[in-house]
């Protein structure tokens, strides 16, 4: 029987900041900065978007990256749950 571990947003961001560095440096930088700023393991989408806006105020690129990152994170969690 396998032990179920929760895949946190912080885990996702830390992994993403390392794995996409050469393909998409801007998204990797965003993920790295956001991973350092997250205090809690579990955030809602609204909390994450608010935090991104605080870190990168009035920045349209950061807003788009935040939305895309959240969607990829939730997709990754669903896939992980299905595979377990």
Backbone as CSV, one residue per row, in Angstrom:
resi,resn,N_x,N_y,N_z,CA_x,CA_y,CA_z,C_x,C_y,C_z
1,UNK,0.840,-1.173,0.000,0.000,0.000,0.000,0.889,1.242,0.000
2,UNK,0.622,2.159,-0.891,1.452,3.359,-0.978,0.921,4.439,-0.044
3,UNK,1.851,5.210,0.460,1.504,6.320,1.337,1.187,7.535,0.467
4,UNK,0.021,8.119,0.680,-0.404,9.268,-0.118,0.220,10.537,0.461
5,UNK,0.940,11.260,-0.378,1.532,12.523,0.047,0.884,13.651,-0.730
6,UNK,0.679,14.756,-0.058,0.063,15.898,-0.709,1.110,16.701,-1.461
7,UNK,0.792,17.030,-2.669,1.663,17.828,-3.526,1.256,19.283,-3.338
8,UNK,2.101,20.058,-2.678,1.751,21.440,-2.347,2.114,22.402,-3.472
9,UNK,1.518,23.559,-3.394,1.832,24.619,-4.359,3.300,25.013,-4.252
10,UNK,3.809,25.067,-3.034,5.220,25.404,-2.826,6.116,24.367,-3.512
11,UNK,5.801,23.074,-3.362,6.550,22.012,-4.045,6.523,22.218,-5.557
12,UNK,5.332,22.482,-6.065,5.161,22.678,-7.499,6.005,23.849,-8.003
13,UNK,5.948,24.974,-7.276,6.699,26.160,-7.694,8.205,25.931,-7.638
14,UNK,8.671,25.293,-6.578,10.109,25.017,-6.468,10.574,24.115,-7.598
15,UNK,9.806,23.071,-7.892,10.156,22.157,-8.982,10.109,22.880,-10.331
16,UNK,9.075,23.670,-10.533,8.924,24.393,-11.803,10.058,25.391,-12.026
17,UNK,10.482,26.047,-10.965,11.550,27.043,-11.123,12.858,26.389,-11.571
18,UNK,13.054,25.135,-11.230,14.271,24.419,-11.643,14.135,23.781,-13.021
19,UNK,12.973,23.213,-13.310,12.846,22.385,-14.510,12.597,23.153,-15.798
20,UNK,12.072,24.371,-15.720,11.785,25.103,-16.963,12.722,26.272,-17.199
21,UNK,13.777,26.349,-16.420,14.684,27.496,-16.481,15.175,27.790,-17.901
22,UNK,15.579,26.769,-18.636,16.131,27.016,-19.975,15.033,27.255,-21.018
23,UNK,13.875,26.625,-20.851,12.795,26.774,-21.822,12.007,28.070,-21.654
24,UNK,11.808,28.479,-20.406,10.991,29.662,-20.144,11.535,30.383,-18.912
25,UNK,12.596,31.147,-19.078,13.242,31.781,-17.927,12.327,32.724,-17.147
26,UNK,11.438,33.399,-17.815,10.529,34.326,-17.127,9.587,33.565,-16.191
27,UNK,9.018,32.475,-16.663,8.127,31.669,-15.827,8.903,31.007,-14.685
28,UNK,10.151,30.624,-14.956,10.984,30.024,-13.911,11.293,31.042,-12.822
29,UNK,11.592,32.263,-13.213,11.850,33.320,-12.226,10.598,33.609,-11.406
30,UNK,9.466,33.679,-12.063,8.205,33.905,-11.367,7.963,32.796,-10.342
31,UNK,8.133,31.547,-10.756,7.907,30.413,-9.854,8.865,30.453,-8.666
32,UNK,10.120,30.778,-8.910,11.099,30.848,-7.832,10.779,31.927,-6.818
33,UNK,10.400,33.095,-7.300,10.045,34.205,-6.409,8.796,33.852,-5.607
34,UNK,7.806,33.304,-6.265,6.563,32.969,-5.572,6.768,31.847,-4.552
35,UNK,7.624,30.883,-4.858,7.902,29.807,-3.903,8.511,30.367,-2.618
36,UNK,9.351,31.364,-2.758,9.966,31.982,-1.575,8.971,32.816,-0.777
37,UNK,7.951,33.334,-1.433,6.995,34.222,-0.762,5.835,33.489,-0.098
38,UNK,5.602,32.245,-0.476,4.466,31.508,0.091,4.805,31.071,1.505
39,UNK,3.951,31.471,2.443,4.167,31.114,3.850,3.427,29.829,4.213
40,UNK,2.270,29.613,3.634,1.463,28.434,3.958,1.576,27.403,2.843
41,UNK,1.391,26.148,3.201,1.434,25.089,2.199,0.204,25.104,1.301
42,UNK,-0.928,25.474,1.851,-2.169,25.441,1.090,-2.731,26.842,0.940
43,UNK,-2.926,27.231,-0.278,-3.521,28.526,-0.596,-4.701,28.302,-1.526
44,UNK,-5.628,29.218,-1.503,-6.690,29.187,-2.503,-6.194,29.920,-3.741
45,UNK,-6.922,29.779,-4.798,-6.571,30.483,-6.034,-6.560,31.987,-5.786
46,UNK,-7.558,32.478,-5.075,-7.648,33.912,-4.795,-6.456,34.384,-3.974
47,UNK,-6.051,33.590,-2.967,-4.883,33.941,-2.153,-3.624,34.019,-3.007
48,UNK,-3.455,33.040,-3.896,-2.272,32.997,-4.751,-2.239,34.199,-5.696
49,UNK,-3.378,34.515,-6.304,-3.436,35.656,-7.218,-3.198,36.970,-6.477
50,UNK,-3.724,37.071,-5.271,-3.510,38.277,-4.457,-2.031,38.424,-4.103
51,UNK,-1.406,37.314,-3.701,0.016,37.346,-3.366,0.851,37.735,-4.586
52,UNK,0.521,37.173,-5.730,1.246,37.518,-6.961,1.108,39.003,-7.267
53,UNK,-0.061,39.546,-7.034,-0.277,40.983,-7.266,0.504,41.834,-6.262
54,UNK,0.664,41.350,-5.037,1.462,42.071,-4.041,2.948,42.054,-4.409
55,UNK,3.411,40.902,-4.874,4.825,40.749,-5.228,5.142,41.506,-6.515
56,UNK,4.255,41.413,-7.479,4.435,42.066,-8.781,3.246,42.995,-9.036
57,UNK,3.189,44.145,-8.363,2.005,45.011,-8.483,1.814,45.551,-9.895
58,UNK,0.583,45.510,-10.315,0.165,46.067,-11.611,1.045,45.589,-12.760
59,UNK,1.320,44.304,-12.775,2.152,43.726,-13.827,1.323,42.681,-14.558
60,UNK,0.970,42.975,-15.790,0.107,42.096,-16.571,0.751,40.743,-16.854
61,UNK,2.040,40.726,-17.089,2.737,39.455,-17.349,2.673,38.561,-16.117
62,UNK,2.904,39.133,-14.943,2.836,38.349,-13.698,1.427,37.830,-13.458
63,UNK,0.427,38.638,-13.777,-0.964,38.201,-13.611,-1.248,36.987,-14.500
64,UNK,-0.795,37.046,-15.739,-0.990,35.926,-16.670,-0.225,34.693,-16.196
65,UNK,1.003,34.895,-15.725,1.792,33.767,-15.216,1.147,33.154,-13.981
66,UNK,0.577,33.979,-13.121,-0.083,33.472,-11.918,-1.280,32.592,-12.290
67,UNK,-2.094,33.060,-13.205,-3.253,32.268,-13.640,-2.827,30.959,-14.285
68,UNK,-1.847,31.043,-15.170,-1.359,29.845,-15.856,-0.720,28.877,-14.864
69,UNK,0.045,29.397,-13.924,0.702,28.562,-12.921,-0.334,27.856,-12.058
70,UNK,-1.360,28.578,-11.630,-2.396,27.962,-10.794,-3.096,26.838,-11.557
71,UNK,-3.429,27.088,-12.822,-4.091,26.058,-13.630,-3.208,24.823,-13.792
72,UNK,-1.912,25.030,-14.023,-0.998,23.889,-14.164,-0.873,23.129,-12.849
73,UNK,-0.826,23.855,-11.732,-0.736,23.221,-10.421,-1.972,22.367,-10.138
74,UNK,-3.157,22.910,-10.376,-4.365,22.134,-10.090,-4.474,20.932,-11.025
75,UNK,-4.065,21.090,-12.280,-4.055,19.960,-13.198,-3.095,18.881,-12.703
76,UNK,-1.921,19.286,-12.256,-0.921,18.335,-11.758,-1.443,17.564,-10.548
77,UNK,-2.149,18.248,-9.662,-2.709,17.586,-8.479,-3.775,16.577,-8.872
78,UNK,-4.619,16.912,-9.829,-5.657,15.990,-10.286,-5.014,14.750,-10.900
79,UNK,-4.019,14.959,-11.738,-3.322,13.824,-12.357,-2.699,12.937,-11.285
80,UNK,-2.056,13.538,-10.303,-1.442,12.774,-9.229,-2.470,11.965,-8.465
81,UNK,-3.623,12.566,-8.170,-4.672,11.856,-7.435,-5.210,10.678,-8.245
82,UNK,-5.369,10.853,-9.552,-5.868,9.785,-10.405,-4.874,8.622,-10.460
83,UNK,-3.593,8.939,-10.495,-2.578,7.917,-10.614,-2.307,7.174,-9.314
84,UNK,-2.705,7.735,-8.191,-2.444,7.072,-6.909,-3.485,6.025,-6.600
